[in-house]
Amino acid sequence: MLEWKKTTLILCLYGFFKEIRPSEPFLTEYLIGNWTGLTKDQVYHDIYPVWTYSYLAVLIVVFLVTDFFRYKPLVVFEGFSYIATWCLLLWGRGVSQMQLMQFTYGVSSSTEIAYFTYVYAKVSGTYYQQVTALTRSSLLLGRFLSGALSQILLSLNLMDFRQLNYFSLAMVSVATAVSFFLPRVSTTVYFHRETPQDLHPVTLDTDEEIIQSEPRLPLLTKIRSACQFVKRDFICSFSNMYILKWSIWWALGTCGNFQVGNYIQPLWEEIHPMTNATDGELLNGSVEAATTLTGAALAFVLGFLHLNWSLVGEGCLAVISLLDALVLYFMATTTDIWVAYLGYLLFRALYQMMITVASFEVARNISQDCYGLVFGFNMFLALAFQTALTSTVADNIGLALEPRDQFLVYSGYFLLVGLLFLVTSLVEGWRNGLNRYKEEGIWIRRTERAGSCIDSRTDPPMGCTETPQ
């Protein structure tokens, strides 16, 4: 088997198994049950906010540490973080131990950047598009299977909420075992370059080649060099206003997506408490499975719609954000659990669709070396916004709003985002007039846009359409 195919197979298996966590759609029901000794208020206002804070705190450190340790150790560490998370879920009790559980889950979320960028350091650029498609499919398949399994096992009374956590622990343990078989990466973008002057990493296959090729530079010199490369790539990427606009929406949209994903179960519980539900009425797992399929289908369809996003992108972002605001408002005010379920499906699917476009448009306008930096910085901004939002509306240090009131705030948040991009879209249209629309058209042309940071690749960075929670 060719080396790239072997690496891809291991990556796909790891991604597939780590996404099979059937206890997640019913995490709230488990935490407020008899197993952890927690109340609803403790779960909503003391436990859930910790994930956001830990994710933000660890992410920036993880970005450089990932490059320094050549990706694979961080992928393995991600697996062990998941194991620690589910061990705490199963055998921990009380607020402090559940907060530690959320911390380890935040660590595992932040280390996913190693998985998302591993392929660029190990696989030849010739196969990026194939590997991206295969790994993304494995993640989506695992996530879909996770939701479907959770619903089937509960509906048939084969498992309860606690036993689903044993299932999740087994799957993340298998994923961790698979990660040990990943080939070692030789050179990286910032810390381990073939020569100090190189601008692109070259992957080698054996430890002996690593030792022969990598210059023996002092650690301090490597750190200074890495900082220079990071600064260069950052300026090169974000000095482009087109990249900056899409990155702003990426960060704002991801912030809202994380917040809705983190607090949707409390809202469902508020609308339809599990104590009042029969076996067939808690459909959290089915909704998560359907959401995954719908989002994947919309993202797939967009792959065949070659719109000129430089013309219609801001308008689409404004419309989608305003629609999100309307959906979240109905979710916050409804007394029908089906409205809340369908609203969640629509919201997450629309996000999946537009983040696919955002990642593609950003990727096709920056160099290959900038992918990890831009992805990491956009995620950092998203988490910074989410931290401000969480501490204000969800945490006990802020307003500690109830789930319905929180979703009213999230609706207002997306209303502001939509109005922001509506204004920028109108300003851009006023500047360009109708001439640009007539000259370029709304369908993209084959010619590539020129720019100082653009390379010849057009496929988005792996993992950019995948987000935790």
LUMMARTOR-310465 format. One line per 8 residues: their letters; for each residue x, y, z of C-alpha. Coordinates in steps of 0.2 Angstrom, whole numbers, plus 5000, padded with zeros to 4 digits. Example, Ala and Ser with C-alpha at 12.3 -4.5 7.8 and 13.67 -1.06 7.14 Angstrom:
# residues 2
as> 5062,4978,5039  5068,4995,5036
END
This chain:
# residues 469
mlewkktt> 5000,5000,5000  5006,5017,4996  5012,5028,5010  4999,5041,5008  4985,5029,5007  4991,5020,5023  4992,5037,5032  4975,5042,5026
lilclygf> 4967,5025,5031  4974,5028,5049  4968,5046,5049  4950,5041,5044  4949,5027,5056  4955,5038,5070  4943,5052,5065  4928,5039,5063
fkeirpse> 4931,5031,5080  4933,5047,5090  4917,5054,5083  4907,5039,5090  4902,5046,5106  4883,5042,5108  4882,5049,5126  4884,5067,5120
pflteyli> 4866,5070,5113  4860,5066,5130  4874,5074,5141  4862,5086,5150  4850,5072,5154  4864,5062,5161  4872,5076,5172  4855,5081,5180
gnwtgltk> 4851,5063,5183  4855,5053,5199  4873,5049,5193  4883,5065,5196  4874,5073,5211  4871,5090,5201  4856,5101,5199  4851,5110,5183
dqvyhdiy> 4857,5127,5189  4874,5119,5193  4875,5111,5176  4869,5126,5166  4879,5140,5175  4894,5131,5184  4898,5116,5173  4895,5120,5154
pvwtysyl> 4905,5137,5154  4921,5128,5159  4922,5121,5141  4923,5138,5133  4936,5145,5145  4947,5129,5144  4946,5128,5125  4952,5147,5123
avlivvfl> 4965,5145,5136  4974,5130,5129  4971,5134,5110  4985,5146,5107  4998,5136,5116  4992,5120,5107  4995,5128,5090  5014,5131,5093
vtdffryk> 5016,5115,5103  5008,5105,5089  5021,5112,5077  5035,5110,5089  5031,5091,5093  5027,5087,5075  5008,5084,5076  5007,5066,5081
plvvfegf> 5010,5067,5099  4996,5080,5100  4984,5068,5091  4988,5055,5103  4986,5067,5117  4969,5072,5110  4964,5053,5112  4969,5053,5130
syiatwcl> 4960,5069,5134  4944,5061,5128  4948,5045,5138  4950,5057,5154  4934,5066,5150  4923,5050,5149  4932,5042,5165  4927,5058,5174
llwgrgvs> 4909,5057,5167  4908,5039,5173  4916,5040,5190  4917,5058,5195  4903,5067,5206  4900,5084,5211  4904,5101,5204  4923,5101,5205
qmqlmqft> 4925,5085,5196  4912,5089,5182  4921,5105,5180  4937,5095,5178  4928,5084,5165  4923,5100,5155  4941,5106,5156  4948,5090,5149
ygvssste> 4935,5090,5135  4941,5108,5131  4958,5102,5130  4953,5088,5118  4944,5101,5108  4959,5112,5106  4971,5098,5101  4960,5094,5086
iayftyvy> 4970,5107,5077  4984,5094,5076  4972,5081,5068  4966,5095,5056  4984,5100,5050  4993,5083,5051  4989,5079,5033  4998,5095,5026
akvsgtyy> 5014,5090,5034  5013,5071,5030  5004,5069,5013  5010,5076,4997  5000,5091,4990  4995,5080,4975  4983,5070,4986  4976,5084,4997
qqvtaltr> 4959,5085,4989  4957,5066,4990  4963,5065,5008  4952,5080,5013  4937,5072,5006  4940,5055,5014  4944,5062,5031  4930,5073,5031
sslllgrf> 4918,5059,5026  4925,5048,5040  4921,5062,5053  4904,5065,5047  4900,5046,5046  4906,5044,5064  4896,5058,5070  4880,5052,5061
lsgalsqi> 4883,5035,5067  4885,5042,5085  4868,5051,5084  4859,5036,5077  4866,5023,5089  4862,5034,5104  4844,5035,5098  4842,5017,5094
llslnlmd> 4850,5010,5110  4839,5022,5121  4823,5019,5111  4825,5000,5112  4830,5001,5131  4846,4992,5127  4856,5006,5137  4853,5020,5148
frqlnyfs> 4862,5037,5149  4876,5030,5160  4879,5015,5149  4880,5026,5134  4895,5034,5142  4904,5017,5143  4901,5015,5125  4908,5032,5121
lamvsvat> 4923,5028,5132  4926,5012,5122  4926,5021,5106  4938,5035,5111  4949,5022,5118  4949,5013,5101  4953,5029,5093  4968,5033,5104
avsfflpr> 4975,5015,5101  4973,5019,5082  4983,5035,5084  4999,5026,5089  5000,5019,5071  5001,5036,5063  5018,5039,5054  5029,5052,5062
vsttvyfh> 5031,5069,5054  5048,5075,5049  5047,5093,5045  5034,5106,5050  5029,5124,5045  5038,5134,5059  5050,5125,5070  5057,5110,5060
retpqdlh> 5061,5116,5043  5073,5107,5031  5084,5123,5031  5081,5139,5040  5078,5148,5023  5065,5136,5017  5047,5142,5015  5038,5125,5013
pvtldtde> 5040,5109,5023  5047,5094,5015  5041,5077,5022  5053,5063,5024  5049,5045,5029  5061,5039,5042  5069,5044,5058  5086,5043,5051
eiiqsepr> 5082,5056,5037  5074,5067,5050  5091,5068,5060  5101,5070,5044  5090,5084,5037  5085,5095,5051  5098,5108,5056  5104,5107,5073
lplltkir> 5100,5125,5079  5098,5131,5097  5081,5130,5104  5080,5149,5106  5085,5152,5088  5071,5140,5082  5059,5150,5093  5064,5166,5086
sacqfvkr> 5064,5160,5068  5046,5152,5071  5040,5169,5078  5046,5177,5062  5038,5165,5051  5022,5167,5061  5022,5186,5059  5026,5185,5041
dficsfsn> 5011,5173,5037  4999,5183,5049  5003,5199,5040  5002,5191,5023  4985,5183,5026  4976,5196,5036  4982,5211,5026  4970,5205,5012
myilkwsi> 4953,5213,5016  4944,5199,5007  4952,5186,5019  4948,5198,5034  4930,5199,5030  4927,5181,5028  4938,5177,5044  4927,5190,5054
wwalgtcg> 4911,5180,5049  4920,5164,5052  4924,5169,5070  4907,5177,5074  4898,5162,5066  4908,5149,5075  4905,5158,5091  4887,5157,5089
nfqvgnyi> 4887,5139,5083  4897,5134,5098  4886,5143,5110  4870,5136,5102  4878,5118,5102  4883,5120,5120  4866,5125,5127  4854,5117,5115
qplweeih> 4851,5102,5127  4846,5114,5142  4834,5122,5130  4826,5105,5125  4825,5100,5143  4817,5117,5147  4804,5114,5133  4801,5096,5136
pmtnatdg> 4808,5089,5153  4814,5071,5152  4803,5067,5168  4788,5071,5157  4794,5062,5141  4790,5044,5136  4803,5032,5128  4800,5038,5111
ellngsve> 4799,5057,5114  4817,5061,5118  4824,5062,5100  4841,5071,5104  4851,5057,5095  4840,5057,5080  4841,5076,5078  4860,5076,5079
aattltga> 4861,5062,5066  4849,5071,5054  4858,5088,5057  4875,5080,5052  4867,5072,5036  4858,5089,5031  4874,5099,5034  4884,5087,5024
alafvlgf> 4872,5087,5010  4871,5106,5009  4890,5107,5009  4891,5094,4995  4878,5104,4985  4889,5120,4987  4903,5111,4979  4894,5111,4962
lhlnwslv> 4888,5129,4964  4902,5139,4957  4895,5156,4963  4906,5172,4962  4907,5173,4981  4917,5189,4980  4901,5197,4973  4887,5188,4982
gegclavi> 4897,5182,4998  4893,5196,5010  4875,5197,5005  4873,5178,5008  4881,5180,5025  4869,5194,5029  4854,5184,5024  4859,5168,5032
slldalvl> 4863,5177,5049  4847,5186,5049  4838,5169,5045  4848,5162,5060  4842,5176,5071  4824,5172,5066  4826,5153,5069  4834,5156,5086
yfmatttd> 4820,5167,5091  4806,5154,5087  4817,5141,5097  4818,5152,5112  4799,5156,5112  4791,5139,5107  4783,5127,5118  4783,5113,5105
iwvaylgy> 4799,5102,5106  4797,5098,5087  4799,5117,5083  4815,5117,5094  4822,5101,5085  4818,5108,5068  4825,5125,5072  4842,5117,5078
llfralyq> 4843,5106,5062  4841,5121,5051  4853,5132,5061  4867,5120,5061  4864,5115,5043  4865,5133,5038  4881,5136,5048  4889,5120,5040
mmitvasf> 4885,5127,5023  4892,5144,5025  4907,5139,5035  4911,5127,5020  4911,5143,5009  4921,5153,5021  4934,5140,5023  4935,5138,5004
evarnisq> 4936,5156,5001  4950,5159,5014  4960,5144,5008  4960,5148,4990  4967,5166,4994  4981,5161,5006  4997,5150,5004  4997,5132,5010
dcyglvfg> 5009,5137,5025  4996,5149,5032  4982,5136,5034  4985,5131,5051  4989,5149,5057  4973,5156,5049  4962,5142,5055  4969,5143,5073
fnmflala> 4968,5162,5074  4950,5162,5068  4946,5149,5081  4954,5159,5094  4944,5174,5089  4928,5164,5090  4932,5157,5107  4936,5175,5113
fqtaltst> 4919,5181,5107  4911,5165,5115  4920,5168,5131  4913,5186,5132  4896,5179,5128  4897,5165,5140  4903,5175,5155  4889,5188,5151
vadnigla> 4874,5177,5149  4877,5159,5155  4890,5160,5169  4886,5164,5187  4898,5178,5187  4887,5186,5174  4868,5186,5172  4866,5167,5172
leprdqfl> 4851,5168,5161  4839,5153,5159  4840,5143,5143  4825,5153,5134  4832,5170,5139  4849,5164,5133  4843,5160,5116  4834,5176,5114
vysgyfll> 4851,5184,5117  4859,5173,5104  4845,5178,5092  4849,5196,5095  4868,5192,5092  4865,5185,5075  4853,5199,5071  4868,5211,5074
vgllflvt> 4879,5200,5064  4867,5200,5049  4865,5219,5050  4884,5221,5050  4886,5211,5034  4870,5218,5026  4878,5236,5028  4895,5230,5021
slvegwrn> 4886,5222,5007  4876,5237,5003  4892,5248,5004  4901,5237,4993  4887,5236,4980  4886,5255,4980  4905,5257,4977  4905,5244,4963
glnrykee> 4888,5249,4955  4880,5237,4943  4896,5237,4931  4905,5224,4941  4890,5212,4942  4888,5214,4923  4907,5211,4919  4910,5197,4931
giwirrte> 4893,5189,4933  4887,5179,4949  4895,5163,4943  4913,5161,4945  4925,5161,4931  4940,5149,4929  4953,5162,4931  4961,5163,4948
ragscids> 4961,5179,4957  4979,5186,4959  4987,5190,4976  5003,5190,4985  4998,5175,4996  4989,5164,4984  4995,5148,4978  4988,5136,4965
rtdppmgc> 4978,5125,4976  4959,5127,4977  4954,5114,4990  4950,5120,5008  4960,5115,5023  4955,5099,5031  4944,5101,5045  4938,5119,5043
tetpq> 4920,5113,5041  4921,5103,5056  4919,5110,5073  4917,5102,5090  4901,5103,5099
END
